[in-house]
Amino acid sequence: MTTSGTTISQNTGTEPRSDGASPLNAPNGQSPERETPSLSGQTQAVHAGEKRYISHDSVTVPIVQTSTYTFEDTASLISYMEEHMFWDVPEREEYGRYGNPTVRAAEAKLAALDGAEDALLLSSGMAAITTTLFILLSQGDHFVMTEDCYRRTRGFCNTFLTRFGITCTTVAPGDYDAIEAAIRPETRLIFSESPTNPFLRCVDYARLVDIAKRHGLRTIIDTTFATPCNVRPLEYGIDLAVHSVTKYLAGHNDLLAGCVTGSFDITTALRQSQGILGAVVDPHCAYLILRGLKTLGLRMRQHNESALRIARYLEDHPRIRRVWYPGLDSHPDHEVATRTMAGFGGVISFEVEADGPTTSRFIDACRIPRIGPSLGGVESLIEQPAIVSYFDNDPEYRRSLGITDELVRLSVGIEDTDDLIADFGQALAQM
Ligand SMILES: *Cc1c(COP(=O)(O)O)cnc(C)c1O
């Protein structure tokens, strides 16, 4: 693994592990893909994790739509069981909750894209986050989390984990002194998002890793908003990257999934607990993820370029009070983002120079973006966080987080940028 910036590494995720264990994408005893050094991220997005020759000479990975797997005779079942006891990734599958070849191909592709030893797919981004924290934390442990995280993640940490005696301190994003000050003897890990939601704060990974190393802590980054096209946190020494695959990675607003990438040791522990906790992805969903990932690079280029142009347009518009986009000089983390990221993603947050109801009128007047939560798909989506994610919070609390009624979150899709800009122009003129 390199420690340099943002280039996609040559790890195809398909080389046999040096300890002799099976490569992830060679289940069923078939030979792994030929060694393919020096592949770019886009080539990996198309090919990594997929065997070159598959059943029926299909060019695509088949959807192995099965709940269980059968054995030729009792002797082969016994030899599988014996092997399984010593080998975490056996060369065939046993039961659907423990593994599926279509899912494994998607996992190998995700691992290659993040430059990770392994990846685990789960049924949603939240399943990835909750399973990971459940496995890495025990009663009495403490961890540090940055504010401005996905609301359900904060909910899980502040209300759910506390029932198991696990406590959490939240600190302001970008305040590295506060992170360090929050560390106690029982602290086990630091969890952050980057870029965050909705203000797109970006973590200085080197600084975070330095703090964590000095205190012997693990680091986890929810990097859903960035994708491996824009940044690969593991290259900076972050232990685990978590993604809501629902968003950019799958990219088409048509499925829910999550993944965790990192070292084989941790993903294996997670895989084993997934077999107990049960938040698995079905093979058809894994197929759609494989399909979506093939165009990740093309889509991200369009999201990055289009969002930067739209952010600049909005910042210059007299009816817009403020824009948060890491690609703008005005963003508090512009320097960190420019240093660490190849692009700034497709999400823009901005405040309209108006009150809440007038902001809603602007949103209703937009003809191209659809109104709704979520992000990262080909269709542009627009929403007021005060009405979507924070509707049930008391307004005082909401405002203390900076979520004003006039705040808008826009997920820029892959529509033509000029069409989108013209649409925002006419909608702002109608307010
Ligand atoms: C959407 C999202 C999640 C949750 O993912 P699901 O797939 O909806 O469960 C977690 N973190 C971030 C940053 C997200 O945007």
The ligand as an ORCA input file, in Angstrom:
! r2SCAN-3c Opt
* xyz 0 1
  C     -26.840      6.873      3.629
  C     -25.709      6.912      4.560
  C     -25.540      5.933      5.538
  C     -26.540      4.820      5.729
  O     -26.551      3.981      4.617
  P     -27.820      3.069      4.226
  O     -27.337      2.324      3.053
  O     -28.940      4.013      3.942
  O     -28.105      2.231      5.420
  C     -24.441      5.993      6.359
  N     -23.526      6.981      6.233
  C     -23.661      7.950      5.301
  C     -22.621      9.006      5.217
  C     -24.745      7.947      4.438
  O     -24.864      8.909      3.530
*
